[in-house]
Amino acid sequence: MITRSQKIRLSIFLIIGFTILFSILVLLVGTKIIEKRDQYNVVFEDTSVMGLQVGGAVLYRGIRIGRIENIQIDRNNVSDIIVSISVMRDTPIKADHEAILVLVGITGIKYIELRGGTNESEYLKSGDTIPTGRTVFDALSDRTEVLVHRIEMIMDNFIELTSRPNQDKIASILENTDSIIINTHDSLINTITNINEITAELAIASMIATDLLTKIDKIFDEERIYNIITNTETITNNLAEIDLAQINRTIQLTNETIQRTQTTISRIDTFVLRSTPDFNAIIEELRETLENLSEFSRIITEDPSILIRSRRHN
């Protein structure tokens, strides 16, 4: 049987317990009610928000600045997800801030992180929408989708290529190729043989051309060409020094001498015919003299420089 004192102690305990519980509830609820926060919306277009939970964290550069208040589907566009967040009052949220989804480890839980923002940009007001950004995983996902699409196209093309009609066509092409190779085998061998012969002849011609060029190099040796040019200059200088008038006079005198000699020989012949045979030797010597003079005149006519060279030699 419960005594009066026990009932009093039980009543006191219950009163104290309810008082403590009520105080805790007042503190928790009152803090949330009293706490002033700014509300913003984040709209994720055609993006899965799996792993995102109400009460999840909202971070900025690793600092917790708020929490997720609500997650719902946009009634006007069912492909959009509207996430309502709240941040501590006077938290600077700029118009060029971007909200992205970040995965926490391998747990699958996600949170929202704000990135970007510049000092020159305007502040967003409570109730405005924060634009969304793209993460590395989003870009990787897009590239993966493109890659998968290309792989599917390649597989489709490969399947079409290996279909039965194409297999028959490929087999027919291979058979025709084999037939062409067999039919042209002898012609190819002859062509290769002719090419080898032509190559050998070209090699021989190249050797001959090399020898010819070597001989030409020897003929047109720099020293020989220099000597020829030097001799040509010497001859030209000698010819330039010749007095053409003097040469002409010399030739004229020589011709006159020859004519006189011929006249003299004629007279001598007449005289000899009338005289004794001893004059035959004299006439023969005179004839030789005449021939020598004629030869001398011819040489002078052809090469007048002989007179200059003879004069220098003397």
Residue, then its C-alpha position, 0 to 999 in steps of 0.5 A: m500500500i502506497t503511503r502518503s509520503q510516497k505519493i508526495r515524492l512521486s508527485i514532486f518527481l513528475i512535476i520536476g520531470f515535466t518542468i524540465l521537458f517543457s523547458i527543453l521544448v521551449l528552448l528548442v522551439g523558441t530558438k527556432i521561432i526567435e531565430k531570424r533566417d533568410q529564405y531562398n529557393v534553388v531550382f534543379e532542372d532535370t536533375s536527380v536530388m537523390g540523397l538530399q534530405v530536409g534538414g541537410a546542410v547548406l555550406y559556403r566554402g566549407i562553412r555551414i550557413g544554413r539548412i534545407e527546409n523543404i524539397q518539392i516538385d514544381r507544379n508548373n514544370v514537373s521536371d524541376i525540383i524546388v529546394s527551399i533553404s534558409v540561411m542565417r540572417d545577414t548572410p551575404i548571398k550574391a546574384d552570381h552565387e551558384a548552388i550545386l549538389v555535393l556528395v558526402g563520401i560514399t554514403g550517398i548523402k548530398y548537401i548544397e554548397l554555394r560557390g562563386g560570388t563577387n563583391e561587385s555583384e548585387y545582393l539577393k533578397s530573401g525569397d529570391t532564387i539562387p541559380t544552380g551551377r554545374t559540378v565536375f560530376d555533372a560534366l563527367s556525367d554529360r561526357t559519359e552520356v555522349l560517350v555511351h551514345r557514340i559507343e551505341m552508334i559504333m555497335d549499331n554500325f558494327i552489327e549492321l556491317t556484320s549482317r548477313p547481306n554485308q557478309d555475303k558482299i564482303a565474301s564476294i569482294l574477297e573472292n574477286t580480289d583473289s581472282i584478280i591476284i591470281n590472274t595478274h600474278d604473272s603480269l605482276i612478276n613480269t612487271i617487277t622483273n622489268i622494273n628490276e632491269i630498268t633499275a639496273e640500267l639506271a644504276i649503270a647510266s648513273m655510274i656513266a654519268t658520274d664518270l662523265l661528270t668527273k672527266i668534265d670536272k677534270i677538263f674544266d679544272e680551275e687551274r686550266i681555265y685560269n691558264i687559258i684565260t691568262n693566255t687569252e689576255t696575253i694574246t689580246n694585249n699583244l694584238a692590241e699593241i700591234d700597229l696595223a698600219q706598220i703590218n700593212r706596210t710590211i706586207q706591201l713591201t714584201n709583195e713588192t719585193i716578191q714581184r721584183t724578185q719574180t721579175t729578176i728571176s724572169r730576167i735571170d732565166t732569160f739570161v741563163l738560157r742564153s748563158t752557160p749552164d753554170f747559172n742553173a744552180i743560181i736560178e735554183e737558189l733564187r727560186e728557193t728564195l722566192e718560195n721562202l719569201s712567199e711563205f713568209s708573206r703568207i705567215i705574216t698575213e695569217d698571223p701578224s703577231i709573229l712579228i711582235r713575238s720575234r721582235r720581243h725575242n730579239 
